[in-house]
Amino acid sequence: MQPIISFSHVSKRYPGGFEALHEVSLDIAPGQMVFITGHSGAGKSTMLKLIAGIERATSGMVLVNGQNVSAMKPAAIPYLRRNLGLVFQDQKLLYDRSVFDNVMLPLLVTGQPHREAARRARAALDKVGLLDREKANPIALSGGEQQRLCIARAVVNRPSILIADEPTASLDVDYARTIMEMFLSFHQVGVTLLVATHDQGTIERMQPRRVALDHGKLSPDSTAEASP
Amino acid sequence: MKAWLRHHRQSLVQTAARLAGAPFSSLLSVLVIGIALALPLGGYSLLVNMQGYVEGLAADPEISVFMSSEASKSDVAEVGRRLKELGGIKSLRFVPRDVALAGLKKTPGFADAVATLKNNPLPDAYIVALASRDPDLAARIEETLRALPRVTHVQSDMGWVQRVEAWLRVGRTGVMLLAAMLSFALVAATFNTIRLQILTQRSEIEVAKLIGATDSFICRPFFYFGAALGVLGGSAALAMVWGAFALLNLDVAKLASLYTSDFRLRFLEAADAVSLVAFSAVLGWLGAFLSVSRHLAQIEPR
């Protein structure tokens, strides 16, 4: 099967000379669950940013759905991102509007009719268990709830790829487990899942495919497939 | 297409919400633009009024032709005949010296002086009304009239009309310059307002970019906002000038009644008012466009 995400000889050097990724090559099949692990500064976030077109590779090629992201015109980037659900460690929620309106934003961007958009936003909120908080301001939510809201916003457009950068880093164990189970449920309905994390407990429990990075290079700890 | 229209509607709603969300600063921006526009607008309206007044006075420019007091009846008749043959003339009126004196006797303040006169010092005169306000024609006819026999004096009222028109031209150029300068001020005011807005909405813009919003989706509300500021500012300028004229007209009415005139300052025509608002909307849009293209690229998600 054609990979949904493909890195070939990708290097990324930031201005100032720091090389975050060095000659990384790997393929991710549609529907795979992949955890990217490694020490901080190993290049996990950089990998995810290259996929979303937030950063551009210095050399090599990043293909998403067969399109070369590193050579994409700036005007095409928004359409790439509409296929991706992005979850950030620092959530990036908007505190000037309600929980509901935060989830509505991606639907407004793609121009959904209001009624249909509202229905889908509520469905997404329901999936993460925040339906009864839709009128609240995100600032009133706990850390775990804010992360769940971020997930609802990421999945409301039904992306084929869900990307999460350290989604559980600032959460305690129970919250982290809930969040990871949510990701698992999206994986089970066929969404390709990429999570950067160094939460060893989750990795052992969920047995995903592992991409281990060490100083910007793929380490031998990586696995090509999920463990059986 | 439907989605595109829907987004335009959303942008409009959002613009209204942003204006209403910060009523005080919106009001200040609108006032700044309004005052900047009211100055040239007021000047322009005054000029239009004066122009109308002058044109009303000089609708039919006249040239008075005074005969020599030694001219005989046949000389006068001869000049009259030749005047009738002249082209470019609308009407011709003969004022015999007796009639002129009788008229002067009726004029308050002159009656006593005229009574002391032993004989009539006034000459016979023709009053020639020109067919058009063309200054060249007037000059040519004036020249011809001077050359007629037994004509001592030719007086045209085109002279002062031309002088007033020259003054009005100077005024018009001044108003144009003022308008040009204050248009820059208007663009700068919107530029800065939009810049502040972009800065306060930094996180919203960043998030919108991350979830796949196109640049035009992000820019459109700012363009609408700039144009809305222009429309409101232009309307504020109209209201200010209208108010000022209403106030001035109270005094103008008294002044005019002293001159037995019913002259009033007239407000702009509807078409002029609409084009002013449209012009100011375009300037507001331009300010927003410059500001957005300058500042939006600086906000990229990290």
Interface residues (C-beta under 8 A of the other chain):
Chain A: A52 I54 A75 P78 Y79 L80 R81 R82 L84 L86 K92 L93 L94 D96 L105 P106 L108 V109 T110 G111 Q112 P113 H114 R153 N157
Chain B: K2 A3 W4 R6 H7 Q10 S203 E204 E206 V207 A208 K209 L210 I211 G212 A213 T214 D215 F217 E300 P301 R302
